[in-house]
Amino acid sequence: MSTTTPQQHLARLIRPSCRQSQIQLNGLRRSNKTHIRPITTTTPLQIKAKVREPPNRNTFAKIRFTTADIPPYSFWERRLVTPFVPNNEVTPAECYDACEHYVTIASQNQSGWRQRTLSLPLSTAPQQEEGSKIPLYTLQYAGNLLLTQRARTLAIGTHILHSGTVLGYPPSVLALGMLGFKTKLLDDPRFADARDALDRLVSAISPSPQRPKPKGGPAAQPVNPFYHPDIFTLAALRHASRHDDARALELLKLAAKSFRTLPPSSSSSPTSLPPPFPSPPKDPEPQIKSWQWRTRAIMQEHAILVRRGSHALAAELLRRSIHDDRVDAAEIGHQYALTLSPDDNPERAALLEGAVVGGVEAAAVELARVARRKVVEGVVEEGWSEEQMRVIADEWAGIAGDEAAV
């Protein structure tokens, strides 16, 4: 039986693909475009123009969809499969029904509907009888899947994540916050609730009692320690993007410390969770030590050390990390390879080649650049002709997918 937990798989949904990120980026930025009225000499018709409201704190909370915008059952059936969803923790029928129930209730937009309709803590099986609550755990799967879609269907996904965020559900806060970070819009008014919720989570788990507690939002609830590393990491990424390197490093240290102090990995029953998290059977709290964004944390700490001129420390950080099976070895290996001398360095070449296998296109760009430089300088590797070296360089460039970059 797999020891991978439902929450680990759910957490992976937070990492959108490149195409998904582009869809999200285009959709989120579309409303920022300025529409300029064309110059005309004719008398304009007296038509009441629809004014587009600028992005604001309530953008994600607005109802811009109907039940007709929910993807058909076949959509859920194709995507909610093993290993994406282990052990049928969430079925296509549950996700489809929960999403339909959610859209119906949300469209009525009655006061306090989230607190009455959405269940927290959560169960994997949504109750579908009239007036029952919908588990946010199931909706989290649905919301993240809908982020891969366009327009009105995408709006359902962001609405679901926003609802979880305002209720203080950590996976929703992390998902919506990372969406804002990856699209470089986390400081945009649309993500104000995500920023506030993240601040509340950081304050709730921070060991620094002197730090003021953010006001507003739902009453503070105990935060499962399995979420602590990624909460600290996302907060660190945000501070680093605002050039607050000191606070970012402080948060990254807290992320590492919180990960080290997690209970040992366990595949036992969810009822074995440490207090204060007594869980009923089937409650999908994570059981395995996990730091979803560990690689991001390492790369961000490396970038800060480089900015501070601590190049030796930055290189040592990467060197220690490339053998850690809990990180993206390809991405870190590529970055570490760039710190090594390119002159006849077998370790550098091996790291770059491994990074290419791991899908890092920039590593292929670097290999093509090195190969072409050797041809220009007349440095031909033993057993290879100059023409063969050119072919190899072109092959690396082809793998990179952008020959102009090299």
ABEGO torsion letter per residue (X at the ends): XBABBAAAAAAAAABBBAAAAAAAAAAAAAAABBBBBBBBABBBBBBBBBBBBBBBAAAAABBABBAAABBBAAAAAAABBOAABBGGABBAAAAAAAAAAAAAAAAAGBBGAAAAABBOBBBABBBABBGBBBBAAAAAAAAAAAAABBEAAAAAAAAAAAAAAAAGBAAAAAAAAAAAAAAGAAABAAAAAAAAAAAAAAAAABABAABBBBBEEBBBBBBBAAAAAAAAAAAAAAAAAAGBAAAAAAAAAAAAAAAAABBBBBABBAAABBOBBBBBBGBBBBABBBBAAAAAAAAAAAAAAAAAGBAAAAAAAAAAAAABAABBAAAAAAAAAAABBABGBAAAAAAAAAAAAAGBAAAAAAAAAAAAAAAAAGBBBBGBBAAAAAAAAAAAAAAAGBAAAX
